[in-house]
Amino acid sequence: MFYTVGEMAKKIGLAPSTLRYYDKEGLLPFVERSSSGIRMFKDSDFEWLAIIECLKKTGMPIKEIKRFIDWCIEGDSTIEERLSLIERQREAV
């Protein structure tokens, strides 16, 4: 099942403009688009959005969240980098 920006925003308790901002900042590379360019969120995108919100609540900057997501998408070869980033943020909090 696919969700629009508005539907997904409502499900996770964010403003649609927040999701559009995240997309503009490159935090949503996993979100598919229709042939007309409309964002189409899937059920599996809930997990990604939960991770983004969790990191954001720790005060992690958007640039660092993007880096973390990019590393996740790259795969297991970036586990050490991800762990290091999380540990640095943990110390900062």
C-alpha positions, 0 to 999 in steps of 0.5 A: 500500500502507498501513502501520500505525504499528507497520509504519512504525515498524519500517521506519524504525527508530523506536518506534511511540510516536515516530510517535504523538508526532509525530502528536500534535505536528502533524508528520504532517498528510499521514498518512491515517486510516481511517474508524475513526481508524487511521493509514494510512501510504503509501509516499510518507510515507517521504520526509516521515518522513526529512525529520523525522528529518533535521531532528530530528538537527540539533537543530531543535525540534519547533515549528520542524519543524512550521513547516517541514512546514506551509510545505512543504504550503503550497507554493512561496510559502514557499520563502524562509521554508523556506530561511531556517529551514534556514540558521538551523539550519545556523548553529546546528549 
